């Protein structure tokens, strides 16, 4: 009894399969994603190292209609308040530079 075996012949060599394995490896994709995440985080740290400006305001009006309402002598009729805040880190520039690797 004779047995005949047929194999499928591929025109691709081992280098092709090695490159395909490296390209589609979940480990290499994970490494690329980690690199991208580190780059984005460094950009956020770099952006936060500059001056940060914030503003806050409040207003109050004490109405008096026809002599009824709040006394203007006590309330001054209105109160306006505003604040501008600028934060800038002067002492930790060296630390910020080591955390930012873009």
C-alpha positions in Angstrom: 0.0 0.0 0.0 1.5 3.3 -1.0 0.6 6.7 0.5 0.8 9.9 -1.4 1.3 13.2 0.4 0.8 16.6 -1.2 2.0 19.8 0.5 1.1 23.3 -0.4 4.1 25.2 -1.6 4.4 28.9 -0.6 6.4 31.4 -2.5 7.3 33.1 0.8 10.5 32.5 2.8 11.1 32.5 6.5 12.0 36.2 6.5 8.5 37.1 5.3 6.9 35.1 8.2 9.3 36.6 10.7 8.5 40.2 9.6 4.8 39.4 9.7 5.1 38.0 13.2 7.0 41.0 14.4 4.5 43.4 12.8 1.4 41.7 14.2 2.8 40.8 17.6 0.5 42.0 20.5 3.7 42.7 22.5 5.0 45.1 19.9 1.6 46.8 19.7 1.5 47.2 23.5 5.0 48.6 23.5 4.0 51.2 20.8 0.9 52.1 22.8 3.0 52.6 25.9 5.4 54.9 24.0 2.5 56.9 22.7 1.0 57.2 26.2 4.3 58.4 27.7 4.7 61.0 24.9 1.1 62.3 25.6 1.8 62.4 29.3 5.0 64.3 28.8 3.2 66.8 26.6 0.6 67.3 29.4 3.3 67.9 32.0 5.1 70.3 29.7 1.9 72.2 29.0 1.1 72.4 32.8 4.6 73.7 33.6 3.8 77.1 32.1 1.9 79.9 33.8 -1.7 79.1 34.7 -4.2 81.9 34.8 -7.6 81.8 36.4 -10.3 84.5 37.0 -13.1 84.6 39.5 -15.8 87.2 40.0 -18.9 87.7 42.0 -21.7 90.3 42.0 -24.6 91.0 44.3 -27.3 93.5 44.0 -29.7 94.4 46.8 -32.9 95.7 45.2 -34.9 98.5 46.7 -38.2 99.1 45.0 -40.4 102.0 46.1 -38.7 102.2 49.5 -39.1 98.5 50.2 -36.2 96.1 50.3 -32.7 96.1 51.6 -31.4 99.3 53.2 -28.8 100.9 51.0 -26.9 102.2 53.9 -26.2 98.7 55.2 -25.8 96.9 51.8 -24.3 99.8 49.7 -26.8 98.7 47.0 -24.4 96.4 45.3 -21.2 94.5 45.7 -18.8 93.6 43.0 -15.7 91.5 43.5 -13.1 90.2 41.0 -9.9 88.3 41.4 -7.2 87.3 38.8 -4.8 84.6 39.8 -1.6 83.6 38.0 0.4 80.5 39.1 3.9 80.0 37.9 6.4 77.5 39.4 9.7 79.2 39.8 11.6 76.7 41.9 10.9 73.3 40.2 12.0 74.0 36.6 14.6 71.3 36.9 12.0 68.8 38.0 9.7 69.8 35.1 12.5 69.4 32.5 13.3 65.8 33.7 9.6 64.9 33.5 9.1 66.2 30.0 10.8 64.0 27.4 9.1 64.6 24.1 
